[in-house]
Amino acid sequence: MYMTPELYDTQDYLCAVSANDVRLCKEDSVFRRAIPCDDDVYELCLEIMQIRNLSLPSDVYQGVNLYMELRECMFQILL
């Protein structure tokens, strides 16, 4: 569909964009950081994972289990 839109009874909606326009968009954009949360929370999670010998998850279920364990540890620390 992308390369031959006419085969799918539609038209080509691509438009030419100048390099200057792309540069301006990049300058005005906010890109995500590599760390998905607050820096202090991230560091605390890494320390807990190291102390408890936990590893990064490889699937969704492991991710949920890791989250629950980290959450429980943080509640214990805060209380």
HELIX and SHEET records of a PDB file:
HELIX    1   1 PRO A    5  TYR A    8  5                                   4    
HELIX    2   2 ALA A   19  ASP A   28  1                                  10    
HELIX    3   3 ASP A   39  ILE A   51  1                                  13    
HELIX    4   4 VAL A   60  LEU A   78  1                                  19    
END                                                                             
